[in-house]
Amino acid sequence: NLQCVANALKYLYPKCKIYYGTSKNFCKILDHFPSNTLDYVFSIPFPKKILDAASYHLCFEGVFERCSDSKTMPYIKLAYIYSDLLDKLEGLDITKFKARLVSDPKIENELTNIMPLNTIVIHPFGSAEIKSYSPRTITLLIDAGLDLGFNIGLLANPSEEKTKSIIRDIVSKFSEKKFSVFDLTPYSKSLSHFVSIINLSRGYIGADSSGLHICGALNKPGVGAFGPYPGDMVHYHNSNIAKYSVIDNGWNKCKLCPCNFHVHSLHKCPYLSRGIYPGCMEPDAIDVAQVWELLLETIENMDLK
């Protein structure tokens, strides 16, 4: 969304300069923005002089509190409101200004010997268990991909031992096909490596996570298979991302869908509260064959362009 807004502003005002402030961790993804998107990036907390040097400020909630001078100055003196820019942006179709990322060629060169051609990356974990595929679903996705002649590279969340253990266990079951099914997590050493892994793939299947956003911005064919909420809630403007949602396909065995439970309300899920995987992320809910059909269709459509 940031890049879409920035591209729209550059379209409206070709000579404008865009300064962007964010957390140090998020600054890493900005390294992969096209070079003409942002003119200056600074991390928070930031000095007030950066605000004073700009003509307009477009801010999310909480930005001004993160100005390092906000503790000693009244909030109202920091909060500038300019409606002119917002009025002009309101008249634009923001979805026409696509977000794009650029992969690091040096890292790609490092990974080419690790990722064989025709590899589909499967990243089955989201920010919460309600958004993550069960091991049975992951295994069936792999089986179907192998039957279609693809190699399968699996990605866990590098900072989460539980998801890494799940992937290691699944990969071990395909030991006789170790050159076709492999764990890419050890090679996802940084966000830049994560971007390069997706960019080198033939396609991507994933839960609702950062990987799906990155896939969309890299313009790689992908499928987002979502659980208990409509797929159009996210990734609605990426034509290279097909969307599969168990709700859109009529699943509601728990009688609570759409729930869109997040981390702080997972105890309400009748599956997670019993210590088992959510039914909406099991093969009974996710039609694995349909997910692959969507990916093949997306690959074909993009190959024809």
Salt bridges, closest charged atoms under 4 A:
ASP39 OD2 - LYS10 NZ 2.84
ASP52 OD2 - LYS48 NZ 2.69
GLU110 OE1 - HIS193 NE2 3.73
GLU129 OE2 - LYS162 NZ 2.78
GLU161 OE1 - LYS164 NZ 3.68
GLU161 OE2 - ARG168 NH2 2.55
ASP208 OD2 - LYS131 NZ 3.44
ASP208 OD1 - HIS235 NE2 3.60
GLU282 OE1 - ARG136 NE 3.32
ASP303 OD2 - ARG202 NH2 2.66
